Amino acid sequence: IASQYIYKVPPTVRECATHIAMFRATTGRMIDALYETAGGHFGSAAEFGTFLNESTANHQFIWFYANSDAESRDEIYIRRRAPARIPGFVFTYGPARQ
């Protein structure tokens, strides 16, 4: 799941997601929502929020692996970095063009 507002994703989908991409969160409501959805390996929303914001600076994100058998947070919450320059591309919606 990757969503700007996690509560817009239906609860069944959130609970059944095996992977979640988490980006920087700046509001308490968003941190609480991400904590409720994917922060079960942390003692509190504040602890999770600190980890989230320290781990998502400078174009980084967290790849949460919900079904991991790992015991280490670093193997469950995998830090990744987006490329500094995103190549240009265009989405085309509707019937395929010929």
For each residue, the residues with C-beta under 8 A, 3 or more apart:
1: 6 9 13 14 17 19 20 21
2: 20 21 23
3: 6 8 9
4:
5: 8 30 33
6: 1 3 9 14 30 33 34 37
7: 33
8: 3 5
9: 1 3 6 13 14
10: 13 14
11: 14 15
12: 15 16
13: 1 9 10 16 17
14: 1 6 9 10 11 17 37
15: 11 12
16: 12 13
17: 1 13 14 20 66
18: 65 66 67
19: 1 63 64 65 66
20: 1 2 17 37 38 63 64 66
21: 1 2 61 62 63 64
22: 25 34 38 52 56 61 62 63 64
23: 2 56 61
24: 52 53 56 57 61
25: 22 30 31 34 49 52 53 56
26: 30
27: 30 31
28: 31 32 49
29: 32 33
30: 5 6 25 26 27 33 34
31: 25 27 28 34 35 45 48 49 52
32: 28 29 35 36 45
33: 5 6 7 29 30 36 37
34: 6 22 25 30 31 37 38 39 48 52
35: 31 32 38 39 42 45 48 49
36: 32 33 39 45
37: 6 14 20 33 34
38: 20 22 34 35 64 66
39: 34 35 36 42 45 48
40:
41: 73 76 77
42: 35 39 45 47 48 51
43: 47
44: 47 48
45: 31 32 35 36 39 42 48 49
46: 49 50
47: 42 43 44 50 51
48: 31 34 35 39 42 44 45 51 52
49: 25 28 31 35 45 46 52 53
50: 46 47 53 54
51: 42 47 48 54 55 73 77
52: 22 24 25 31 34 48 49 55 56 62
53: 24 25 49 50 56 57
54: 50 51 57
55: 51 52 60 62 77 79
56: 22 23 24 25 52 53 60 61 62
57: 24 53 54 60
58: 81
59: 81 82 83 84
60: 55 56 57 79 80 81 82
61: 21 22 23 24 56 79 80 81 82
62: 21 22 52 55 56 77 78 79 80
63: 19 20 21 22 77 78 79 80
64: 19 20 21 22 38 76 77 78
65: 18 19 68 70 75 76 77 78
66: 17 18 19 20 38
67: 18
68: 65 75 76
69:
70: 65 75 76
71: 75
72: 75 76
73: 41 51 76 77
74: 77 78 79
75: 65 68 70 71 72 78
76: 41 64 65 68 70 72 73
77: 41 51 55 62 63 64 65 73 74
78: 62 63 64 65 74 75
79: 55 60 61 62 63 74
80: 60 61 62 63
81: 58 59 60 61
82: 59 60 61 86
83: 59 86
84: 59
85:
86: 82 83
87:
88:
89:
90:
91:
92: 97
93:
94:
95:
96:
97: 92
98:
